[in-house]
């Protein structure tokens, strides 16, 4: 199940080109082939810094989090 989710996310990142979504720069596997490394651009701010600047509302959290049942 985890591998399917990872593959889905990689496909989305590879094909999605939007200014508000971080892109996929490179992708490679580890020496054993069991690990996948995703290389993305460095962002100027991270979620921790944004949370420190302002309180996130429930709408913010729901926008950023996808719940899977």
Kinemage of the C-alpha trace (Angstrom):
@kinemage 1
@onewidth
@group {chain A} dominant
@subgroup {mainchain}
@vectorlist {calphas} color= white
{ca unk a 1} P 0.000 0.000 0.000
{ca unk a 2} L 2.814 2.421 0.840
{ca unk a 3} L 4.527 1.742 -2.477
{ca unk a 4} L 1.305 2.556 -4.356
{ca unk a 5} L 0.990 5.875 -2.519
{ca unk a 6} L 4.616 6.717 -3.184
{ca unk a 7} L 4.244 5.937 -6.885
{ca unk a 8} L 1.087 8.058 -7.076
{ca unk a 9} L 2.840 11.036 -5.442
{ca unk a 10} L 5.851 10.697 -7.752
{ca unk a 11} L 3.592 10.604 -10.834
{ca unk a 12} L 1.739 13.701 -9.621
{ca unk a 13} L 4.947 15.618 -8.929
{ca unk a 14} L 6.450 14.588 -12.265
{ca unk a 15} L 3.470 15.735 -14.323
{ca unk a 16} L 2.236 18.681 -12.290
{ca unk a 17} L 3.561 22.097 -13.250
{ca unk a 18} L 2.132 24.828 -11.009
{ca unk a 19} L 3.746 27.797 -9.279
{ca unk a 20} L 2.305 26.758 -5.888
{ca unk a 21} L 3.499 23.157 -6.014
{ca unk a 22} L 7.141 22.209 -5.545
{ca unk a 23} L 8.486 20.340 -8.537
{ca unk a 24} L 10.345 17.070 -8.856
{ca unk a 25} L 13.985 17.725 -9.755
{ca unk a 26} L 15.356 14.166 -9.646
{ca unk a 27} L 14.493 10.682 -8.458
{ca unk a 28} L 16.777 7.760 -7.675
{ca unk a 29} L 16.881 4.540 -5.658
{ca unk a 30} L 19.259 3.576 -2.889
{ca unk a 31} L 21.992 0.955 -3.118
{ca unk a 32} L 19.685 -1.899 -2.085
{ca unk a 33} L 16.817 -0.782 -4.299
{ca unk a 34} L 14.449 -0.616 -1.306
{ca unk a 35} L 14.673 3.155 -0.838
{ca unk a 36} L 13.468 5.940 -3.093
{ca unk a 37} L 15.054 9.387 -2.906
{ca unk a 38} L 13.136 12.394 -4.199
{ca unk a 39} L 15.104 15.564 -4.967
{ca unk a 40} L 13.139 18.815 -4.928
{ca unk a 41} L 14.020 22.487 -5.112
{ca unk a 42} L 14.952 24.245 -1.884
{ca unk a 43} L 12.153 26.492 -0.675
{ca unk a 44} L 12.710 29.887 0.984
{ca unk a 45} L 10.359 29.031 3.863
{ca unk a 46} L 9.162 25.852 5.472
{ca unk a 47} L 5.868 24.947 7.103
{ca unk a 48} L 7.360 25.391 10.583
{ca unk a 49} L 8.348 28.995 9.805
{ca unk a 50} L 4.910 29.740 8.363
{ca unk a 51} L 3.150 28.335 11.435
{ca unk a 52} L 5.346 30.482 13.693
{ca unk a 53} L 4.349 33.606 11.731
{ca unk a 54} L 0.600 32.987 11.871
{ca unk a 55} L -1.920 30.637 13.445
{ca unk a 56} L -3.311 28.173 10.910
{ca unk a 57} L -7.087 27.907 10.751
{ca unk a 58} L -8.966 24.649 10.265
{ca unk a 59} L -9.466 25.647 6.617
{ca unk a 60} L -5.679 25.981 6.167
{ca unk a 61} L -5.088 22.543 7.659
{ca unk a 62} L -7.811 20.906 5.557
{ca unk a 63} L -6.379 22.514 2.419
{ca unk a 64} L -2.894 21.107 3.086
{ca unk a 65} L -3.810 17.649 4.394
{ca unk a 66} L -5.395 14.903 2.329
{ca unk a 67} L -7.183 12.296 4.415
{ca unk a 68} L -7.305 8.774 3.071
{ca unk a 69} L -9.639 6.225 4.579
